[in-house]
Every structure is written in C-alpha cells, then in structure tokens.
C-alpha cells in the first residue's frame, strides 16, 4: 500500500507537457515565457506544419539574456536544457525571412522539476527502494510522454505529406489536361492544314 501511495505521489508531482499550435505571419516573431528555478529541465519540441519551405527560426534565451539555443530555417527539432538560474526563460519562433507566407508551427514544452532530497537524512533500505521506484516511474512517464509527442508529430507529418501529395496530384492532372488540350488542338490544326492543302492542289 505504501508503494502504491508513493507511486501516486510521484505521478502527481510530474509536470504534464503542454502542446500548442500557432500561426506565425510573414516578417513576424512570436515569443513565449516560462518562469523556471535553477536546475529545472525544460524540453522544447517543434515542427513546422504548413507554409513556404516549412522552415522557422527558433531562439531560446535565459533571464540574463544569454542565448541558450538558436536555430535558423529549421523544419523540426528538439532541445532540452537545465535552467542555470532562477527567472523567466524566453523561446521565440521567427518568420522574418518570409515576406508573404505565414507558417503554422506545432510545439510542445515539457518542464521537469528537480528532485529534492532532504539534506542529512539517513538512507534506509526502504528509502533506497523508493528512490529506485521513483526513478523507474519517472523514466516510464517520460517514455510515455515521448511516445505521445511522437504520435502527435507523426499526425502533423502525415497531414503535411498528404497536402503535398494532393497538391502534386492536382498539378499533374492539370498538366495532363493541358497536354491533352494542346494535342487535340495540334491534331485539329494539322487536319485543317492538310484539308486546305489538298483543296488548293485540286483547284490547280
């Protein structure tokens, strides 16, 4: 019973990840903020779902304006870091390289608080077992969350690829119809030309 209570306490302490879907207009940058304490781990996963060449600029900065991560023209990515100090951390998605095309971006933020241990507390066998159990539960929760995120991003990729295929198919159909129209026009023109040619030869 104590083990079950311990597991429930661990699950309740795990911070759930938040997923967002945003539209970044051309020549625009959207920024988001999270307040973290030192040692807290933050993971950012993103993917461009629609727009142009499916690329976006990504930047993460700390409370001291220190640049933690910067990526240019990226279609997707995942970055995890530990907060080096208390304060507000900023992550931005920029579409300033585009002059006309907006971008649709899906991103997920996962924040994991550091595991606090009482200083100077005696380590018993039960405490060691509970620590191992806690670590296993955290790893399992993280793995399940990763699977959930991958499934969401697979759905986004499937939609992007489906849109590309449908767009390609429509262009192929339009090109085939244009070629058929040109072929019919050339055939009619050749028939008309030959008919006029033989009419002139008959009159001569």
C-alpha positions in Angstrom: 0.0 0.0 0.0 2.9 2.3 0.8 4.4 1.6 -2.6 1.1 2.5 -4.3 0.9 5.7 -2.4 4.5 6.6 -3.3 3.8 5.9 -7.0 0.7 8.1 -7.0 2.6 10.9 -5.3 5.3 10.7 -7.9 2.8 10.8 -10.8 1.0 13.8 -9.3 4.4 15.6 -9.0 5.2 15.2 -12.6 4.5 18.3 -14.6 2.4 17.5 -17.7 3.6 18.7 -21.1 1.7 21.4 -22.9 1.2 21.3 -26.7 0.4 24.4 -28.8 -0.4 25.1 -32.4 0.4 28.7 -33.6 0.4 30.7 -36.8 3.4 33.0 -37.4 2.7 35.6 -40.0 5.3 36.8 -42.5 8.0 39.1 -41.1 6.8 38.3 -37.5 8.2 36.7 -34.4 6.1 35.2 -31.6 7.7 34.7 -28.1 6.6 32.7 -25.1 7.7 32.8 -21.5 8.2 30.3 -18.6 9.5 31.0 -15.1 11.9 28.3 -14.0 14.0 27.7 -11.0 17.7 26.7 -11.1 18.1 23.1 -12.1 14.7 22.7 -13.7 14.8 20.9 -17.0 12.9 22.3 -19.9 12.3 20.5 -23.2 11.1 22.2 -26.4 10.0 20.1 -29.4 8.6 21.8 -32.5 7.6 21.1 -36.1 6.5 23.4 -39.0 3.2 22.0 -40.3 2.4 24.5 -43.1 3.8 27.4 -45.1 6.5 28.0 -47.6 9.5 25.7 -47.3 8.4 24.5 -43.9 11.1 26.4 -42.1 11.2 28.7 -39.0 13.8 30.4 -36.8 14.0 29.3 -33.2 15.7 31.1 -30.3 15.8 30.4 -26.5 17.2 33.0 -24.1 17.7 33.0 -20.3 16.8 35.6 -17.7 20.2 37.2 -18.2 19.6 37.5 -22.0 22.1 34.7 -22.5 21.4 32.8 -25.7 20.8 29.2 -24.9 19.8 27.9 -28.3 19.5 29.4 -31.8 18.4 27.7 -35.0 17.7 29.2 -38.4 15.4 27.8 -41.1 14.6 24.6 -39.2 11.7 22.4 -40.1 11.6 20.4 -36.8 13.8 19.9 -33.8 14.1 19.0 -30.1 16.2 20.8 -27.5 16.4 20.1 -23.7 18.3 22.2 -21.2 18.6 22.8 -17.5 17.9 26.3 -16.1 21.2 27.9 -15.0 19.4 30.4 -12.8 16.0 31.4 -11.4 14.0 33.7 -13.7 11.9 33.9 -16.9 13.1 32.0 -19.9 12.0 33.1 -23.4 11.6 31.0 -26.5 10.7 32.6 -29.8 9.6 31.4 -33.3 10.6 33.9 -36.1 9.3 34.1 -39.6 11.2 37.3 -40.5 12.9 35.6 -43.5 9.5 35.4 -45.3 7.8 38.4 -46.8 4.5 36.8 -47.8 4.0 33.3 -46.4 2.7 32.6 -42.9 3.9 29.5 -41.1 1.9 27.0 -38.9 4.0 25.7 -36.1 3.2 22.9 -33.6 5.4 22.8 -30.4 5.4 21.1 -27.1 7.0 22.3 -23.8 7.9 19.8 -21.1 9.1 21.1 -17.7 10.6 18.7 -15.2 11.2 19.9 -11.6 14.4 18.8 -9.9 14.1 16.0 -7.4 14.5 17.4 -3.9 16.2 15.4 -1.2 16.3 16.2 2.5 19.9 17.0 3.4 21.4 14.8 6.0 18.5 12.3 6.0 19.5 8.7 6.8 19.2 6.4 3.8 17.4 3.2 4.7 16.7 0.2 2.5 13.1 1.3 2.1 14.2 4.8 1.1 16.7 3.3 -1.4 13.9 1.1 -2.9 11.5 4.0 -3.1 14.2 6.1 -4.8 14.7 3.3 -7.4 10.9 3.0 -7.9 10.6 6.8 -8.2 13.3 6.8 -10.9 11.6 4.0 -12.8 8.2 5.7 -12.7 9.8 9.0 -13.9 11.5 7.2 -16.8 8.3 5.4 -17.7 6.3 8.6 -17.6 8.9 10.4 -19.7 8.9 7.5 -22.2 5.1 7.5 -22.4 5.1 11.3 -22.9 7.7 11.0 -25.7 5.5 8.4 -27.4 2.5 10.7 -27.2 4.5 13.6 -28.6 5.9 11.5 -31.5 2.4 10.3 -32.3 1.2 13.9 -32.4 4.1 14.9 -34.7 3.5 11.9 -36.9 0.0 13.1 -37.4 1.3 16.5 -38.4 3.8 15.0 -40.8 1.1 12.8 -42.3 -1.1 15.8 -42.9 1.8 17.8 -44.4 2.7 14.9 -46.7 -0.9 14.4 -47.7 -1.3 18.1 -48.6 1.9 17.9 -50.7 0.7 14.7 -52.5 -2.7 16.2 -53.2 -1.1 19.4 -54.5 1.3 17.4 -56.7 -1.6 15.2 -58.0 -3.7 18.2 -58.8 -0.8 19.8 -60.7 -0.2 16.5 -62.6 -3.8 16.3 -63.6 -3.9 19.9 -64.7 -0.7 19.4 -66.7 -2.1 16.3 -68.3 -5.3 18.1 -69.2 -3.2 20.9 -70.7 -1.1 18.5 -72.8 -4.3 16.7 -74.0 -5.8 20.1 -75.0 -2.6 21.1 -76.9 -2.5 17.7 -78.6 -6.2 17.9 -79.7 -5.5 21.5 -80.9 -2.5 20.4 -82.9 -4.4 17.4 -84.4 -7.3 19.7 -85.5 -4.8 22.2 -86.9 -3.0 19.5 -88.9 -6.2 18.2 -90.3 -7.4 21.7 -91.3 -4.0 22.4 -92.8 -3.9 19.2 -94.9 -7.5 19.7 -96.0 -6.7 23.2 -97.2 -3.5 21.9 -98.9 -5.4 19.2 -100.9 -8.2 21.7 -101.8 -5.5 24.0 -103.3 -3.9 21.2 -105.2 -7.3 20.1 -106.6 -8.1 23.7 -107.8 -4.7 23.9 -109.6 
